[in-house]
Amino acid sequence: MLVYPHRNRLNLFVLLLVVAGACLIASAQGMRPDVAAQISAQRDALKSLTMMDGVWRGPAWTILPSGEKHNIVQTERIGPFLDGSIKVIEGRGYNEDGTVGFNAFGVISYDTGTKVFTMRSQAQGRVGDFVIKPTGDGYVWEIPAGPATIRYTAVIKDGTLHEVGDRIVPGKDPFRFFDMTLKRVGDTDWPAGGAIPVK
């Protein structure tokens, strides 16, 4: 019978790696973060954006790729979810004939590790994660677009949400392609309201 000592040592080494990995996993599972503290920290951070909550409606315009200015009636409904640890947004833009010409959905969250607010946005078949920064009286968020940056800046004051969108290219003047002025028209229990009951 032939014996391969090096193979036995290799098998022992692999076995030790497996055992060490299992111990690390078990250790990590035993050191899970305090869920209540995590949610509380996220909820506290999102208080800086509470001014967004509610139902909003008002005129808006955007510049189409053709250069034409397109007017719509924009609506937003915004509210807290998951015990206030995230904020959920739905935007709808209505054409003059009442049809929906624009529909977007967003979720704002706060990472307690990086201390960064992120908005996951879905609109017109596109999806992306973008940094959003509270500013004290609103927010700013940006979309990288090659050499350009698309920057949205909002100010919320006295029941009015005014947001503009600018295309910024280094060495050129910003190009404004979007403007909306919304009035707060009421409260909403969306998206937390209407949960399915236990029975």
C-alpha positions in Angstrom: 0.0 0.0 0.0 1.4 3.4 -1.0 1.3 6.3 1.5 1.3 10.0 0.5 2.3 11.9 3.6 2.0 15.3 1.8 -1.6 14.5 0.8 -2.5 13.7 4.4 -0.9 17.1 5.5 -3.0 18.8 2.8 -6.2 17.2 3.9 -5.4 18.2 7.5 -4.8 21.8 6.4 -8.1 21.9 4.5 -9.9 20.5 7.5 -8.4 23.1 9.8 -9.4 25.9 7.4 -13.0 24.6 7.3 -13.1 24.4 11.2 -11.6 27.9 11.5 -14.2 29.3 9.0 -17.0 27.7 10.9 -15.8 29.2 14.1 -15.5 32.7 12.6 -19.1 32.4 11.2 -20.4 31.3 14.6 -18.5 34.1 16.3 -19.9 36.7 13.9 -23.4 35.4 14.3 -23.0 35.8 18.1 -21.9 39.4 17.7 -24.9 40.6 15.7 -25.6 44.3 16.0 -28.5 45.5 18.3 -31.4 45.7 15.8 -33.4 48.1 18.0 -30.4 50.5 18.3 -29.7 50.3 14.6 -33.3 51.2 13.7 -33.3 54.0 16.3 -30.1 55.5 14.8 -31.6 55.4 11.3 -34.9 56.9 12.5 -33.0 59.7 14.3 -31.0 60.5 11.1 -34.1 60.6 8.9 -35.7 63.2 11.2 -33.7 65.7 9.2 -35.9 64.9 6.2 -39.3 64.9 8.1 -40.2 68.1 6.3 -40.7 66.1 3.1 -43.6 64.0 4.5 -47.1 64.5 3.2 -48.9 64.9 -0.1 -47.7 67.6 -2.5 -49.0 69.0 -5.8 -48.1 71.8 -8.2 -46.8 72.9 -11.6 -43.5 71.6 -13.0 -41.7 71.8 -16.3 -38.9 70.0 -17.9 -36.8 70.5 -21.1 -37.2 67.5 -23.5 -34.2 66.2 -25.6 -35.8 68.1 -28.5 -35.4 71.4 -26.6 -39.1 71.8 -26.1 -40.4 72.9 -22.7 -43.0 70.4 -21.4 -45.4 71.5 -18.6 -47.0 69.0 -16.2 -48.8 68.9 -12.9 -46.4 67.1 -10.5 -47.6 65.2 -7.4 -45.5 63.6 -4.6 -46.5 61.4 -1.7 -43.8 60.9 0.9 -43.8 59.0 4.2 -41.8 57.0 6.7 -41.7 53.1 6.6 -40.2 50.3 8.6 -40.7 52.0 11.9 -39.3 55.3 10.4 -36.0 53.8 9.4 -36.5 54.6 5.7 -38.5 57.2 3.7 -40.5 56.2 0.7 -41.4 58.6 -2.2 -43.7 58.3 -5.2 -43.8 61.0 -7.8 -46.3 61.3 -10.6 -46.4 63.9 -13.4 -49.7 64.4 -15.2 -49.9 65.7 -18.8 -52.5 68.3 -19.8 -54.9 65.5 -20.9 -54.7 63.9 -17.4 -52.5 61.0 -18.4 -49.5 60.0 -16.4 -46.4 61.2 -18.3 -43.9 60.5 -15.5 -43.8 58.1 -12.6 -40.9 57.6 -10.2 -40.3 55.7 -7.0 -37.6 56.3 -4.4 -36.4 55.0 -1.0 -34.1 57.1 1.2 -32.1 55.2 3.8 -29.2 56.0 6.1 -26.2 53.8 6.6 -25.1 54.1 10.3 -21.6 52.7 9.4 -20.7 55.2 6.6 -23.0 58.0 7.9 -24.3 58.5 4.4 -27.9 59.0 3.1 -28.7 57.1 -0.1 -31.7 57.3 -2.4 -32.5 54.3 -4.5 -34.5 55.7 -7.4 -36.5 53.9 -10.1 -38.0 55.9 -13.0 -38.7 55.3 -16.7 -37.1 51.9 -16.7 -33.9 53.1 -15.0 -32.6 52.4 -11.5 -29.8 53.8 -9.5 -28.4 54.5 -6.0 -27.5 58.1 -5.4 -26.1 60.1 -2.4 -28.7 62.5 -1.0 -27.7 65.2 1.5 -30.1 67.0 3.9 -29.3 70.7 3.9 -31.3 72.0 6.8 -34.1 73.5 4.6 -34.2 70.7 2.0 -31.9 68.4 0.2 -29.4 67.9 -2.7 -28.9 64.8 -4.7 -26.8 64.1 -7.8 -26.6 61.7 -10.7 -23.2 61.1 -12.4 -23.7 61.4 -16.2 -20.3 60.9 -17.9 -18.5 64.3 -17.9 -21.6 65.9 -16.5 -23.4 65.9 -13.2 -27.2 66.1 -12.9 -27.9 67.9 -9.6 -31.3 68.3 -8.0 -31.6 70.9 -5.3 -34.7 71.3 -3.1 -35.8 73.9 -0.6 -38.9 73.2 1.6 -40.3 76.2 3.4 -43.7 77.5 4.5 -45.6 74.5 3.0 -43.8 74.8 -0.4 -41.4 72.3 -1.9 -39.3 73.9 -4.7 -36.9 71.6 -6.5 -34.8 72.4 -9.6 -32.6 70.2 -11.8 -29.4 71.4 -13.4 -27.0 69.7 -15.8 -23.5 70.7 -14.8 -20.5 70.4 -17.1 -17.1 71.6 -16.0 -16.2 74.9 -17.7 -19.8 75.7 -18.7 -22.7 77.4 -17.1 -25.2 75.1 -15.4 -28.2 74.2 -17.7 -31.5 74.2 -15.9 -33.8 71.5 -17.3 -36.3 71.0 -14.5 -38.3 73.1 -12.1 -41.2 72.3 -9.8 -43.0 74.2 -7.2 -45.3 72.0 -5.0 -47.7 73.0 -2.3 -48.3 70.6 0.6 -52.0 69.6 0.3 -52.2 67.2 3.3 -51.0 64.4 5.4 -50.7 60.8 4.4 -50.4 57.4 6.1 -48.7 56.0 3.0 -46.8 53.7 2.8 -47.2 52.4 6.3 -51.0 52.6 6.3 -53.2 49.7 5.1 -51.0 46.9 6.4 -52.5 43.4 6.2 -53.8 42.5 9.7 -53.0 39.2 11.4 -56.6 38.0 10.9 
